[in-house]
């Protein structure tokens, strides 16, 4: 399953600057863990995280559903581009 593409397709609908959105997989120290970083502009990262982290929490919950099929844990981090 392409978790990067799933996360990208979900996040692209929530950002204004669609060209700056990037989802990157980083290496994790855990065997069954996938570490995904979402990079976007500062304003868009604020939208993706939401008030009190509600949007980020919802994104993580949605992404946990397909990951359970593969017995993987997905960790999602949100980072803004430095201007």
C-alpha positions in Angstrom: 0.0 0.0 0.0 1.3 3.5 -0.9 0.9 5.3 2.4 2.8 8.4 1.1 0.3 8.8 -1.7 -2.7 8.2 0.5 -1.5 10.9 3.0 -0.6 13.3 0.1 -4.0 12.9 -1.5 -5.7 13.6 1.9 -3.6 16.6 2.7 -3.7 18.3 -0.7 -7.4 19.0 -0.2 -6.7 20.9 3.0 -3.9 23.3 1.8 -3.9 26.4 -0.3 -0.4 26.2 -1.8 -0.7 22.7 -3.3 2.7 23.0 -5.1 4.6 23.3 -1.8 3.1 20.2 -0.2 5.4 17.2 0.1 5.1 14.0 2.0 8.4 12.2 2.7 9.2 8.9 4.3 12.1 8.8 6.8 13.8 5.8 8.2 12.5 4.6 11.6 14.5 2.7 14.3 11.5 0.5 14.9 11.0 -2.5 12.6 7.2 -2.1 12.0 7.1 1.6 12.1 6.8 4.0 9.2 7.8 7.7 9.8 6.1 10.1 7.5 6.8 13.9 7.3 4.4 16.3 5.8 6.1 19.5 4.6 4.1 22.6 3.6 4.1 26.4 4.1 3.6 27.8 7.6 0.0 28.8 7.0 -0.9 25.4 5.5 0.8 23.5 8.3 -1.4 25.5 10.7 -4.4 24.2 8.7 -3.2 20.6 8.7 -2.6 20.7 12.5 -5.8 22.6 13.4 -6.9 24.0 16.7 -5.6 22.0 19.6 -4.2 19.5 17.1 -7.7 18.2 16.2 -7.0 18.0 12.4 -3.7 16.3 12.9 -5.2 13.8 15.2 -8.0 13.0 12.7 -5.4 12.6 9.9 -3.4 10.2 12.1 -6.6 8.2 13.0 -7.6 7.9 9.3 -4.1 6.7 8.4 -4.0 4.1 11.1 -6.8 2.2 9.5 -5.0 1.0 6.4 -1.7 0.5 8.4 -3.4 -2.0 10.6 -3.9 -4.2 7.6 -0.1 -4.4 7.1 0.7 -4.6 10.9 2.5 -1.3 10.7 2.5 1.8 13.0 2.5 5.1 11.1 4.0 8.1 12.8 3.1 11.4 11.1 5.1 14.7 11.7 4.1 18.1 10.4 6.9 20.5 9.5 6.7 23.9 7.8 9.2 25.3 5.3 11.5 27.9 6.7 11.0 31.3 5.0 
